[in-house]
Amino acid sequence: MLNEARVDFRKGVDPALIARERKLGQTLNAKAQRQIQLRSQKGGSPEEIANLGREIGALEDEYQQVQAAIRKNSPMYASLAQPQPLTVKEIQDQLDPDTVLLEYSLGERRSFVWAVTPTSLRSYELPPRDQIDKNARKVYELLTERSAAKLNENPIAKQARLALLDSVFAETTATLSRQVLQPLANELGNKRLLIVADGSLQYVPFAALSAARADPINSPSKNTGDAPARSGRKGIRVLSDAAAYRPLVVDHQIISAPSATALAVQRTNLAGRKPAAKAVAVIADPVFSAADERLAGVGTPDGPPPVSDDNTSRILEHTADGDAWKLSIRRLRFTRQEADQILAVAPNSSNLKALDFDATRVSGTADVLSQYRYVHFATHGYLDTQRPGLSAIVLSLVDRQGKPQDGFLRAHDIYNLNLPAELVVLSACQTGLGKEIKGEGLVGLTQGFMYAGARRVVVSLWNVNDKATADLMKRFYRGMLRENLTPAAALRAAQVEMWKQKQWRSPYYWAAFTMQGEWR
């Protein structure tokens, strides 16, 4: 299902370029796999690892040059990745009365947000970029700090630390909400919010921002066109007390988009496509190590999963400073439960369940996946912040005999898939983040799956708690498959349900997951 399946997007392109791209991709995968083995197993000298890193860098540069040449000669790719901007009327035609588009632009002296509905366009002035950045980054850091393991921290100290985090978070998210939502609170009502974020706002889970309430009197919403409404607190109440915290998702479905025109282009390209015949394909609980109990027949599908920390996060990271793994590749025991719970609510039609040694890179690129409406990956995510194209979904790294194999489904592989799914869910950590490129937003695994044909993609923004994710996904799929909710409505309902549970009340547990793509 790799390059050969994408010939439509390479129509008119020099076959030699396509062959070169394929060869470079294969070489990159092999080199990256070797580098990961050397780092994780400490099986190579620093000099060997450094030399391999330079080889990978050179290969990645050449690969990007070849892809750039292919894109230059591919009108279809250009329409997806760099669409021609639409007129205001064309953008409005994509919206329905229950949806408002919020497009942000952060500037050095002042920032703006444009609120677009089918019948109106209004602009609002916001604080400068540095003021918004400060609070946006703090919100992100406060949420991700919950997963930090503190040496020798006892339960009482941990409880006190988390309570303090919750208090500071409530105050910070209220401040950020006043900056980026307050000026246009009267626009929102209970409408669906289509968010086109900019800069640091791309890291912010809008679902977790404090809900703002507008007073019809002194409303700024009458400003139109080029007359921005200046931000101010008059007429708006934003709750900043932790006990009174009410997240934005309680009142709104929230969808992310890379640009105002991306949805229109996607709808045009997917017009008339019929949903796949089969329901759900789940790839989960891979085998990461030859030391895994499943090689000895323990912890197999017929036995209980191995004991692990409920707070295990689904994240591996290789950073630009050359550090190795931020977290060892541990089995995520709740991904098996997640898979079982998803399939338990799926229709009694033919579904795909690829677990253990079947959860492989081969399974993740198989033609059979194109037969399913929902494709779900429950495993670790690997971030390469130095070479984002090598970021990946981590699948089984050893075979049934314990021999090493390439289990990394990388970003550049995903672009070459043919995956016409209604929904792809990446139930792994930080799969929504990638390298920020001006004009393109955060280019991560999300764009790869959209390019591969997915109508919508659910990804995460930070290290996801394993047990909480399994619970959220159970609720999410129940909403779609049993209650016939749209994916956007089902995600909102699942997040609100989690927020109402004392155990999962912190947005750390549920707000990481965001949806991009079609909301209908």
C-alpha positions in Angstrom: 0.0 0.0 0.0 3.1 2.3 -0.2 4.3 4.3 -3.2 2.6 2.2 -5.9 -0.8 3.1 -4.4 -0.1 6.8 -4.8 0.4 7.0 -8.5 -2.5 9.4 -9.0 -0.6 12.0 -7.0 2.6 11.4 -8.9 1.0 11.5 -12.3 3.2 13.3 -14.8 6.2 13.0 -12.5 9.5 11.6 -13.8 9.5 7.8 -12.9 13.2 8.1 -12.0 12.3 10.6 -9.2 9.6 8.2 -7.9 12.1 5.3 -7.9 14.7 7.5 -6.1 12.2 8.5 -3.5 11.3 4.9 -2.8 15.0 3.8 -2.6 15.9 6.7 -0.3 12.9 5.9 2.0 14.0 2.3 2.3 17.6 3.3 3.1 16.4 5.9 5.6 14.2 3.3 7.4 17.1 0.9 7.7 19.6 3.5 8.9 17.1 5.0 11.4 16.3 1.5 12.7 20.0 0.8 13.2 20.5 4.1 15.1 17.6 3.3 17.4 19.0 -0.1 18.2 22.4 1.3 19.0 20.9 4.0 21.3 18.4 1.8 23.1 20.6 -1.2 23.5 23.8 0.8 24.1 25.4 -1.5 21.5 27.5 1.1 19.7 30.2 3.6 20.4 29.4 7.3 20.5 31.5 7.7 17.3 29.5 5.1 15.5 26.2 6.7 16.6 27.4 10.1 15.5 28.5 8.9 12.1 25.2 7.2 11.6 23.4 10.4 12.6 25.3 12.3 9.9 24.5 9.7 7.3 20.8 9.9 8.2 20.9 13.7 8.0 22.4 13.6 4.5 19.8 11.0 3.4 17.0 13.0 4.9 18.1 16.2 3.1 18.3 14.3 -0.2 14.9 12.7 0.5 13.3 16.1 1.1 14.9 17.5 -2.1 13.4 14.6 -4.1 10.0 15.0 -2.5 10.2 18.8 -3.3 10.8 17.9 -7.0 7.9 15.5 -7.0 5.6 18.1 -5.4 6.7 20.7 -7.9 5.4 18.4 -10.7 2.3 17.2 -8.9 -0.7 19.5 -9.2 -2.7 17.2 -6.9 -0.2 17.5 -4.1 0.0 21.2 -4.5 -3.8 21.5 -4.2 -3.6 19.6 -0.9 -0.4 21.0 0.7 -0.4 24.5 -0.6 -3.9 25.3 -1.7 -4.8 28.6 -3.3 -6.4 30.9 -0.8 -10.2 31.1 -1.1 -12.2 34.3 -1.1 -14.2 35.2 2.0 -17.4 34.0 0.2 -15.9 30.7 -0.7 -14.8 30.2 2.9 -18.3 31.1 4.2 -19.8 28.6 1.8 -17.9 25.8 3.6 -19.5 26.7 7.0 -22.9 26.0 8.4 -25.0 28.2 10.7 -23.8 26.2 13.8 -20.1 26.7 13.0 -17.8 29.6 13.4 -14.3 29.7 12.0 -11.6 31.4 14.2 -8.4 32.1 12.4 -5.5 33.5 14.5 -2.5 35.6 13.4 0.1 36.4 16.1 2.1 39.6 15.5 5.0 41.4 17.2 3.0 44.5 18.1 -0.5 43.1 18.0 -2.3 40.0 17.1 -5.7 39.3 15.4 -8.4 36.7 15.2 -11.0 36.6 12.5 -14.4 35.2 13.2 -16.2 33.9 10.1 -19.7 32.6 9.9 -21.8 31.9 6.8 -23.1 35.5 6.9 -20.4 37.5 8.7 -16.7 38.3 9.0 -15.4 40.2 12.0 -11.8 40.9 13.2 -10.6 41.4 16.7 -7.4 42.8 18.0 -5.5 40.7 20.5 -2.3 41.2 22.6 1.2 40.9 21.0 2.7 37.5 20.3 5.0 37.5 23.2 2.2 38.0 25.7 0.1 35.2 24.2 3.2 32.9 23.8 4.0 33.3 27.5 0.6 32.0 28.6 0.2 29.4 25.8 3.5 27.8 26.7 2.7 27.9 30.4 -0.6 26.2 29.8 1.1 23.4 27.9 3.9 23.0 30.4 1.4 22.9 33.3 -0.5 20.1 31.6 2.5 18.0 30.7 4.1 18.5 34.1 1.5 16.1 35.6 3.2 13.2 34.0 6.6 14.0 35.4 8.0 11.4 37.8 9.5 13.0 40.9 12.2 11.1 42.7 11.2 9.9 46.1 7.9 11.7 46.0 5.4 10.2 48.4 1.6 10.1 47.8 0.9 13.1 50.1 3.6 15.2 48.4 2.3 14.2 45.0 -1.2 15.2 45.9 -0.1 18.6 47.1 2.0 19.1 43.9 -0.9 18.2 41.6 -3.3 20.5 43.6 -0.9 23.3 43.1 -0.6 22.6 39.4 -4.4 22.6 39.1 -4.6 25.9 40.8 -2.0 27.6 38.7 -3.5 26.0 35.6 -6.9 27.4 36.3 -5.4 30.9 36.7 -3.2 30.6 33.6 -5.9 29.1 31.3 -8.3 31.9 32.5 -5.7 34.5 31.5 -5.1 32.9 28.1 -8.8 32.7 27.5 -9.2 36.4 28.3 -6.5 37.1 25.7 -7.7 34.9 22.8 -11.4 34.2 23.4 -12.7 37.1 25.5 -12.9 39.7 22.7 -15.1 37.5 20.6 -17.1 35.7 23.3 -20.4 37.0 21.8 -19.6 35.2 18.5 -19.4 31.8 20.1 -22.7 31.0 21.7 -22.8 27.2 21.7 -21.5 26.9 18.2 -18.9 24.5 16.8 -15.5 26.1 16.8 -13.2 25.5 13.8 -9.8 26.7 15.0 -7.0 27.8 12.7 -4.2 28.4 15.3 -0.9 30.2 14.8 2.4 29.9 16.5 2.3 28.7 20.1 -1.5 28.4 20.0 -1.0 25.3 17.9 0.2 23.6 21.1 -2.8 24.8 23.1 -5.8 22.4 23.7 -8.6 24.8 23.1 -11.0 22.2 24.6 -9.3 22.9 28.0 -9.4 26.7 28.0 -11.7 28.3 30.4 -15.2 29.0 29.1 -16.0 32.7 28.7 -19.4 34.2 29.2 -20.3 37.3 27.3 -22.7 40.1 28.3 -24.9 41.2 25.4 -24.3 44.7 26.6 -20.9 46.2 25.7 -20.3 43.4 23.3 -17.5 43.8 20.8 -19.1 41.7 18.1 -20.5 44.6 16.2 -17.0 45.4 14.8 -16.7 44.2 11.2 -14.3 44.2 8.4 -11.0 46.0 9.1 -12.2 47.6 12.3 -10.8 45.4 15.0 -12.3 45.1 18.4 -9.8 45.8 21.1 -9.6 43.3 23.9 -10.8 44.2 27.3 -12.5 42.6 30.3 -15.7 44.6 30.2 -18.8 42.4 29.8 -16.9 39.1 30.1 -16.6 36.7 32.9 -13.8 34.1 32.8 -13.7 31.8 35.8 -10.2 31.3 37.2 -10.9 29.4 40.4 -9.9 25.7 40.1 -13.1 24.5 41.8 -15.3 26.6 39.4 -13.2 25.7 36.3 -15.5 24.9 33.3 -13.7 23.9 30.1 -14.6 25.3 26.7 -15.5 21.8 25.4 -18.5 21.7 27.7 -20.2 24.2 25.4 -18.5 23.6 22.0 -17.4 21.0 19.6 -13.8 22.0 18.7 -12.1 21.1 15.4 -8.6 22.1 14.3 -7.6 22.9 10.8 -4.2 23.9 9.2 -5.7 26.7 7.1 -9.1 28.2 6.2 -8.9 26.6 2.7 -7.7 23.1 3.7 -11.2 21.9 4.4 -12.6 23.1 1.0 -9.7 21.4 -0.8 -10.3 18.1 1.1 -14.0 18.2 0.4 -13.4 18.7 -3.3 -10.9 15.8 -3.4 -13.1 13.4 -1.4 -16.4 14.3 -3.0 -18.4 11.3 -3.9 -16.2 8.8 -2.1 -18.3 6.1 -0.5 -17.4 4.9 3.0 -15.5 1.6 3.2 -17.6 -1.6 3.7 -15.9 -2.7 6.9 -16.0 -1.0 10.3 -12.9 -0.9 12.5 -9.3 -1.9 12.2 -7.3 -1.8 15.5 -3.5 -2.2 15.7 -2.4 -2.3 19.3 -0.1 -3.8 22.0 3.0 -4.4 19.9 6.0 -6.4 21.1 8.9 -4.1 21.6 11.6 -6.3 23.1 13.0 -9.8 22.9 12.6 -9.8 26.7 8.8 -9.5 26.4 6.9 -12.2 28.3 5.0 -13.0 25.2 8.0 -14.7 23.6 7.8 -17.2 26.5 4.0 -17.5 26.2 3.3 -15.3 29.2 1.0 -12.3 28.9 -0.5 -13.6 25.6 -4.1 -12.9 24.5 -5.1 -15.8 26.7 -3.4 -14.5 29.8 -3.4 -11.2 31.8 -1.2 -8.3 30.6 2.0 -7.7 32.6 1.8 -5.3 35.5 2.9 -1.8 34.7 2.5 1.7 36.1 -1.0 3.1 35.3 0.8 6.4 34.6 2.8 5.0 31.8 2.9 7.6 28.9 2.9 6.7 25.3 6.0 8.7 24.4 9.5 8.1 23.1 11.7 11.0 22.1 15.0 11.6 20.4 16.0 15.2 20.9 18.3 17.5 18.9 20.9 17.6 21.7 21.7 13.9 21.1 20.0 12.4 24.2 18.8 8.9 23.7 15.3 7.7 24.9 13.4 9.9 27.2 11.5 6.8 28.2 12.3 3.1 27.7 10.0 1.2 25.4 7.6 -0.3 27.8 4.6 -2.4 27.0 1.5 -0.4 27.3 -0.9 -2.8 29.0 -4.0 -0.7 28.6 -3.7 -0.6 24.8 -4.9 -4.2 24.8 -7.9 -3.3 26.9 -8.4 -0.3 24.7 -8.5 -2.5 21.6 -11.0 -5.0 23.2 -13.3 -2.2 24.3 -13.4 -0.5 20.9 -14.2 -3.8 19.1 -16.8 -4.6 21.8 -18.9 -1.7 20.6 -18.2 -2.1 16.9 -20.9 -3.6 14.6 -20.8 -7.3 14.2 -19.3 -7.0 10.8 -15.8 -8.0 9.8 -13.3 -6.1 11.9 -9.5 -6.3 12.1 -7.7 -6.9 15.3 -3.9 -6.9 15.0 -2.2 -7.4 18.4 1.1 -8.7 19.7 3.3 -9.9 16.9 0.6 -9.1 14.4 0.9 -5.4 15.3 3.7 -4.7 12.8 4.8 -2.2 10.3 3.6 -4.6 7.6 0.1 -4.5 9.2 0.2 -0.7 9.3 0.9 -0.4 5.6 -1.3 -3.4 4.4 -3.7 -2.9 1.5 -6.5 -4.4 3.7 -6.6 -1.2 5.9 -8.2 0.6 3.0 -11.3 -1.6 3.6 -12.1 0.0 7.0 -13.9 3.2 7.9 -12.1 3.6 11.2 -8.4 2.8 11.6 -7.0 2.9 15.2 -3.3 2.7 16.3 -2.8 2.2 20.1 0.9 2.2 20.9 3.9 4.5 21.5 4.7 7.5 19.4 8.3 8.3 18.6 9.3 11.9 18.2 12.5 12.9 16.4 12.7 16.6 17.0 15.9 16.8 15.0 14.5 15.0 11.9 10.7 15.3 12.1 10.3 13.1 9.0 11.6 10.2 11.0 9.0 10.6 13.7 6.9 7.5 13.8 4.2 5.2 15.2 6.1 2.4 17.0 4.9 -1.1 16.2 6.4 -4.5 16.9 10.2 -4.3 17.0 10.8 -8.1 17.2 9.2 -11.1 15.4 7.9 -14.3 17.0 11.4 -15.7 17.2 12.7 -12.6 19.0 14.7 -11.3 16.0 14.8 -7.5 15.5 12.6 -6.0 12.8 11.7 -2.5 11.6 8.6 -1.5 13.5 8.6 2.2 12.9 5.8 3.5 10.7 7.4 6.9 9.8 6.0 10.1 8.7 7.4 9.8 5.2 6.0 6.3 4.9 2.5 7.5 5.8 2.5 10.1 3.0 2.7 7.2 0.6 -0.2 5.2 2.0 -3.6 4.8 0.4 -5.9 5.0 3.4 -9.4 6.3 2.5 -10.7 6.0 6.0 -13.4 8.1 7.5 -11.3 8.4 10.7 -7.8 7.6 11.7 -7.0 7.7 15.4 -3.4 7.9 16.6 -3.8 6.9 20.2 -0.1 7.6 20.9 1.7 10.5 22.5 2.2 13.8 20.8 1.4 12.5 17.3 -0.1 15.8 16.5 3.1 17.7 16.8 5.7 18.2 14.1 8.1 20.7 12.7 6.6 24.2 12.5 6.9 25.7 9.0 5.7 29.2 8.3 2.5 29.0 6.3 2.0 25.3 7.0 1.5 25.1 10.7 2.7 22.0 12.5 3.6 19.4 10.0 3.3 16.0 11.8 1.8 12.6 11.3 -1.6 14.2 10.9 -0.9 15.8 7.6 0.5 12.5 6.4 -2.7 10.6 7.1 -4.8 13.4 5.6 -2.7 13.2 2.5 -3.1 9.5 2.5 -6.9 9.9 2.2 -8.2 10.1 5.8 -11.3 12.3 6.0 -10.4 13.2 9.6 -7.6 12.4 12.1 -7.5 12.4 15.9 -4.1 13.0 17.4 -2.6 14.0 20.7 -0.6 17.0 21.9 1.3 15.6 24.9 2.4 12.5 26.8 -0.8 10.6 27.2 -1.6 8.6 30.3 -2.2 5.0 29.2 -5.1 4.1 31.4 -6.9 7.4 30.9 -6.6 7.1 27.1 -8.1 3.6 27.1 -11.1 5.0 29.0 -11.5 8.0 26.7 -11.3 5.8 23.6 -13.9 3.4 24.9 -16.3 6.4 25.4 -15.4 7.9 22.1 -16.1 4.8 20.0 -19.2 4.0 22.0 -20.5 7.5 21.0 -19.7 6.9 17.3 -20.7 3.3 16.9 -23.5 2.8 19.4 -25.0 6.3 19.7 -24.5 7.3 16.1 -22.8 10.6 16.9 -20.5 12.2 14.5 -16.8 11.8 15.4 -16.6 15.5 16.4 -19.6 15.2 18.7 -18.4 11.8 20.1 -15.0 13.2 21.0 -16.6 16.2 22.8 -19.0 13.9 24.6 -16.2 11.6 25.7 -14.1 14.5 26.9 -16.9 16.0 28.9 -17.7 12.6 30.5 -14.0 12.3 31.5 -14.0 15.8 33.0 -17.1 14.9 35.1 -15.2 11.9 36.6 -13.2 12.8 39.7 -10.4 10.5 38.7 -10.0 12.1 35.3 -11.1 15.7 36.0 -7.8 17.3 35.1 -7.6 18.2 31.4 -4.3 16.4 31.3 -6.2 13.2 31.0 -8.5 14.1 28.2 -7.7 17.4 26.4 -4.7 16.1 24.6 -6.7 14.6 21.8 -7.7 17.0 19.0 -9.5 16.4 15.7 -8.6 17.7 12.3 -10.7 17.4 9.2 -14.4 17.1 8.4 -16.8 17.6 11.2 -20.0 16.6 9.4 
